[in-house]
Amino acid sequence: MSGSAEMLAAFRELTTTKQLERADLLDLLRDGLQAALARRYGPNVRFELTVDELQGSIRIVRLRQVVEEVEDPSAQVSLEEARYEDPDFAVGDMLEEEVPFQEFGRLAVQAAKQRIIQRVREGERARIRDEFASKVGELLSGEVQQIERGKLVLMLNKFREAEAIMPYREQNHREHFHQGDTIRAVLKRLEETPKGPRLILSRGDPLFVKALFRLEVPEIQQQIVEIRAIAREVGSRTKVAVISRDDAIDPVGACVGLKGSRVQAVVNELGGERIDIVPWSPDPERFARLALAPARVAKVFSDPEAKTIQAVVDEDQLSLAIGRNGQNVRLASELTGWKIDLYSSREWLERGGEGPLFAPLPPEDDSAMRVPLSELAGLSPELVAILGAAGYNMLNDVLDLDRDEVTRIEGMTPEATEQLMAFLAELTDEDAAEGNQSPA
């Protein structure tokens, strides 16, 4: 087989595997040969290409303009040299020379092939961007190809060329997958890398729960019912707040389904994770009551300035409202976007029994706690920056944080966590010591 026939066969194989049109192949072939000719003759080389697929031949004719004085050897030829070929040549004519394909040599052919492969890859990358840019938040399914240091590398069922990964932090750590398993996940974002776009998938993000409900609930697909807020502790519990645009349709009932069939399908996909579905409300006090379900709330008071809710529950509802390790009230706070403080009815009665429980601190205490974190000697600038980015700027913003809440702050490192916890412990020890001192 001749070199040109080999090259054509190789390119034909590329078009089959990469699903290219014949016109695209010829464009890519021309580009590849341009690169090979430029490498041999110079950057401004001009040529004509004739491809005979039946014969399996490629004919290349190099074109050079006849000039008095050559300034660009890659595109021009002197009149004297041209007249060696034909004495009738005049300035301005075009000298045509057939270039034997064999003259390219192996390196030139390789350069052409590389250029074609590069163009094919660029086309693939553009197709991946076009295909997935609008699919963030949608469910995708694929097969686990490999597991690298906890990260799952997936091959998507419907777009095998796309690079798709599920980082360790985006997984539900109660689930364990093996090579060859087929899994569903939500597309969280597209990430640009030197090798092209990479799809970041997640089963740990609230978006995954949202996408599963969209799949199971036709009213959400039809945009009659909308998920307004969602709070999730992966593998354990999720709270979902829903609203209906049609008064005749109960949004909670639509998501639960007949005998719980719809919500059960979501729970099964999440491996038994508990799901609370509550109606959304624009009124913070009403929304807080609903968000604390399954606990019944007796009274609710709000402080819009501090964006804090105080909720009073009967003694038998207190542990239910708090939840295991404070999970229920924590998720309710996240769902509403307000800090929720819980009180038992007995505690509420002891503190006055009527009206809100907000008791303003003495002015001196308040000013002591309104100190900017940046002015405190015990905190590093890095820690202050992490806290500031998460909305914690004053001393009283961080005083009540426990270790779990601190570790969930975005950007928080183990070192920064330890520094903050030590600082808070020291502070509370000092406060206790001052409180225990007898008056002089």
Secondary structure, 3 states (H helix, E strand, C coil): CCHHHHHHHHHHHHHHHHCCCHHHHHHHHHHHHHHHHHHHHCCCCEEEEEEECCCCEEEEEEEEEEECCCCCCCCEEEHHHHHHHCCCCCCCCEEEEECCHHHHHHHHHHHHHHHHHHHHHHHHHHHHHHHHCCCCCCEEEEEEEEEECCEEEEEECCCCCCEEEECHHHCCCCCCCCCCCEEEEEEEEEEEECCEEEEEEECCCHHHHHHHHHHHCHHHHCCCEEEEEEEEECCCEEEEEEEECCCCCCHHHHHHCHHHHHHHHHHHHCCCCEEEEEECCCCHHHHHHHHCCCCCCCEEEEECCCCEEEEEECHHHHHHHHCHHHHHHHHHHHHHCCEEEEEEHHHHHHCCCCCCCCCCCCHHHHHHHCCEHHHCCCCCHHHHHHHHHCCCCEHHHHCCCCHHHHHCCCCCCHHHHHHHHHHHHHHHHHHHHHHHCCCC
